[in-house]
Amino acid sequence: MTETHVIYNVTVSVDPPIQAQWLSWMLEVHLREMLATGCFLGFRFSELQGPEDAGPTYTVQYELASAEDLERYEKEFAPTMRDKGVQAFGTKALAFRTTMRVIAAGALRDQ
């Protein structure tokens, strides 16, 4: 069986007063630093759509080639990367993390 990719998903709830600053930091600093670790193949950064009272919530899905790459990220880079977010935003940007193993992927397009 072929090695499957792994998705490292980070969901972040952001306080509205810091939303613009946090988005700028993500797009200009954090995502670039994450890719610079060499652990990830790429990412997808999305805003969750839902009830207005839930507040701004975002997800980043980082794609990795293997579980070993995730282990390397967790061991060598995660503590520093997480600390940078805490130092910049404290409890105003709360994150939780999950991982997923990709079983199949595809796309449908009109031709």
C-alpha positions in Angstrom: 0.0 0.0 0.0 1.3 3.5 -0.9 2.2 5.9 1.9 -0.6 8.3 2.5 -0.3 12.0 3.3 -1.1 13.4 6.7 -3.0 16.6 7.3 -2.1 18.7 10.4 -5.1 20.9 11.1 -5.0 23.9 13.4 -8.3 25.7 14.3 -8.0 29.1 15.8 -10.6 31.3 17.5 -9.6 35.0 17.3 -10.9 37.9 19.4 -12.5 40.4 16.9 -10.4 43.4 18.1 -7.2 41.7 17.0 -8.5 39.9 13.9 -6.8 42.2 11.3 -3.5 42.1 13.2 -3.7 38.3 13.5 -4.6 37.8 9.8 -1.7 40.0 8.8 0.7 38.0 11.1 -0.5 34.7 9.7 -0.2 35.8 6.0 3.1 37.7 6.3 5.0 35.8 9.0 3.6 32.6 10.5 2.6 30.6 7.3 6.0 31.4 5.8 7.8 30.3 8.9 5.8 27.1 9.0 6.8 26.2 5.4 10.4 27.2 6.1 10.6 24.3 8.6 10.8 21.9 5.6 8.2 19.6 7.2 5.2 20.6 5.1 4.3 20.1 1.4 1.8 23.0 1.5 -1.2 24.5 3.3 -4.8 25.7 3.0 -5.8 28.6 5.1 -9.6 29.1 5.5 -12.1 31.1 7.5 -14.9 29.0 9.0 -18.4 30.1 8.0 -21.0 29.8 10.8 -23.0 31.7 13.3 -22.0 35.3 13.8 -21.9 34.9 17.6 -19.2 32.3 17.3 -16.6 35.0 16.5 -13.9 34.8 13.8 -12.6 31.3 13.5 -9.9 30.0 11.0 -8.4 26.7 10.1 -5.0 26.0 8.5 -4.6 22.5 7.0 -0.9 21.7 6.5 -0.1 18.8 4.3 2.7 16.5 5.2 4.2 13.6 3.2 4.3 11.2 6.1 3.7 10.7 9.8 7.5 10.9 10.3 7.4 14.5 9.0 4.7 15.3 11.5 6.8 13.8 14.3 9.8 15.8 13.2 7.8 19.0 13.2 6.4 18.2 16.7 9.8 17.5 18.1 12.0 20.1 16.4 9.7 23.1 15.7 6.3 23.0 17.3 7.2 24.4 20.8 8.9 27.4 19.3 6.2 28.1 16.7 3.4 27.8 19.3 5.3 30.1 21.7 5.6 32.8 19.0 1.8 32.8 18.7 1.3 33.0 22.4 3.9 35.8 22.7 2.2 37.8 20.0 -1.5 37.2 20.9 -1.8 35.5 24.3 -5.2 34.1 24.9 -6.8 36.3 22.2 -6.1 33.7 19.6 -6.8 30.2 20.9 -5.8 27.2 18.9 -6.5 23.5 19.0 -4.8 20.9 16.8 -5.8 17.7 15.1 -4.3 15.3 12.6 -5.9 13.4 9.8 -4.6 10.6 7.5 -5.7 11.2 3.9 -7.3 8.1 2.5 -8.2 9.5 -0.9 -8.2 12.8 -2.7 -9.5 14.0 -6.0 -11.3 16.8 -7.8 -14.3 17.1 -10.1 -14.3 19.8 -12.8 -16.6 20.7 -15.6 -14.8 20.3 -19.0 
